[in-house]
Amino acid sequence: MSRLNSFRSRSMVGLLGLSLVALGACSSDAAQSASTNAGTAASATTPMTASITTSMVDAAAATPYPRSVTDPNGSVTVKAKPVKIISLSPTHTEMLYAIGAGAQVVAVDNQSNFPAESAAVKTDLSGFTPNIEAIAGYKPDLVVIGDDSAKLSSQLGQLGIPVWFGPSATSLDDVYTQIKQLGVLTDHVPDSAKLVASMTADVKSIVAEVPKTATPLSYYHELDSTYFSTTSNTFIGQLYGMAGLRNIADTAEAGNDYPQLSAEFIVSASPDLIFLADTKCCGQTAATVGARDGWSNIAAVKAGNVVLMDDDVASRWGPRVVDYLRAIVDAVKAAASVPAG
């Protein structure tokens, strides 16, 4: 599945509220993983924080089993501490391991590749084209999904299998809520609270390092080598906004938060920074960008401000979002320290 098709197969992210604490053809397995996950992160669903509050999560955590939380599909109840969890979402695989629930995970989907320990339970299960029989064959006591294609929750629910749905985050608060909900369901409440506190503190600290500039530095975020990008309205766009950057894609195509830019448009905009989120899928580097026709004249290329990002981290909204923000701010600090000219 190409990144473009993956994006278009789901509704796009709407305008997002920002809290301070809060794809071209590729043939390798890594490329397929990166492009599919990018589509997952780009999909839009009802923000979890629209109907779920921290107090609701805390109240659920204080109760013995059975425990219930509310996701966008409704109430999710587990009768006892789950010990056979299936994750069909790379983002939530990362969350589960980060809160200490990895030992309870018996299977992850074919796109999950982090942390390294998850390789021991990696399967050919798919979160995008789920096989109900194959999933049920594991006799799971909890299935975690990030995409509710084909009404997966309903189908598994009919088999008595609880399903928790964590849609693409639209803010950092959504990320924190999802982590806390997984902590409640898996009996890792203190661990999830500690993770959220650490992420919140790190985000605040990183944002405090953003240098003051006379005018905002501009940037181009590259999803793939055919110049698909994202606007500031997307979750990833918010992270760049927190670093004080101006997105050249914001003026490209009204109403489309995932526009395909032209080479001429990018060269003309001459962004101060270029962030490549297609290093794995499409093999893009500072050298390949500099070799593109006319791109050697772009400010970012001339100043050496072409930044290689991790495709997977760029397309997920798990704990490593803090690492992504750190990489952005470090790049901004480096660019701001270089005299113009």
Beta strands, then each sheet from edge to edge (+ up, - down):
strand 1: 67-71
strand 2: 74-78
strand 3: 85-87
strand 4: 105-108
strand 5: 142-145
strand 6: 163-165
strand 7: 218-222
strand 8: 246-247
strand 9: 273-276
strand 10: 306-308
sheet 1: 1+ 2-
sheet 2: 4+ 3+ 5+ 6+
sheet 3: 8+ 7+ 9+ 10+
end
